[in-house]
Amino acid sequence: MCDGVVEWGGVLRAVEIQVSDSVSLLGTALLAGHQVRIDVVDGGAVRIAPLRQLLS
């Protein structure tokens, strides 16, 4: 585990990072309050949008 910082929605947030030799992972705590859409095909798009943006 490592400590890190990500920019998420224009805000810097402290995060814990689990080091892995596999694909990238994103914790669900960071996704709270967002809609996630994934095209589950090779090379498919991933879209993450704040719920408040979707509701306005």
Backbone hydrogen bonds in HBPLUS format (Angstrom, degrees):
<---DONOR---> <-ACCEPTOR-->    atom                        ^
c    i                          cat <-CA-CA->   ^        H-A-AA   ^      H-
h    n   atom  resd res      DA  || num        DHA   H-A  angle D-A-AA Bond
n    s   type  num  typ     dist DA aas  dist angle  dist       angle   num
A0002-CYS N   A0017-ILE O   2.75 MM  15  4.98 147.9  1.85 143.3 153.8     1
A0017-ILE N   A0002-CYS O   2.65 MM  15  4.98 169.2  1.66 156.8 158.3     2
A0004-GLY N   A0015-VAL O   2.86 MM  11  5.26 151.7  1.94 161.2 160.1     3
A0015-VAL N   A0004-GLY O   2.87 MM  11  5.26 166.8  1.89 141.0 142.4     4
A0006-VAL N   A0013-ARG O   3.00 MM   7  5.46 158.4  2.05 150.5 155.2     5
A0013-ARG N   A0006-VAL O   2.82 MM   7  5.46 158.2  1.87 158.1 165.5     6
A0008-TRP N   A0011-VAL O   2.83 MM   3  5.31 170.1  1.84 149.4 148.3     7
A0011-VAL N   A0008-TRP O   3.22 MM   3  5.31 158.9  2.26 103.6 110.0     8
A0031-LEU N   A0028-THR O   3.00 MM   3  4.98 132.4  2.23  96.9 110.5     9
A0032-ALA N   A0029-ALA O   3.37 MM   3  5.45 163.4  2.40 102.7 107.6    10
A0034-HIS N   A0031-LEU O   3.02 MM   3  5.47 132.2  2.25 152.0 146.7    11
A0051-LEU N   A0033-GLY O   2.87 MM  18  5.66 173.3  1.87 147.0 144.7    12
A0035-GLN N   A0049-ALA O   2.78 MM  14  5.35 163.3  1.81 159.0 162.8    13
A0049-ALA N   A0035-GLN O   3.03 MM  14  5.35 157.6  2.08 147.8 155.0    14
A0037-ARG N   A0047-ARG O   2.85 MM  10  5.07 160.7  1.89 149.4 155.2    15
A0047-ARG N   A0037-ARG O   2.80 MM  10  5.07 166.1  1.82 153.7 158.5    16
A0039-ASP N   A0045-ALA O   2.91 MM   6  5.35 168.4  1.92 164.6 166.7    17
A0041-VAL N   A0039-ASP O   2.82 MM   2  5.78 132.0  2.05 111.3  96.1    18
A0044-GLY N   A0041-VAL O   2.78 MM   3  4.94 153.0  1.85 141.1 135.2    19
A0053-GLN N   A0050-PRO O   3.15 MM   3  5.41 130.2  2.41 103.6 115.6    20
A0054-LEU N   A0050-PRO O   3.34 MM   4  6.73 146.8  2.46 143.5 152.5    21
A0054-LEU N   A0051-LEU O   3.01 MM   3  5.03 120.1  2.38  97.2 112.6    22
A0055-LEU N   A0051-LEU O   2.98 MM   4  6.22 143.5  2.11 152.8 163.1    23
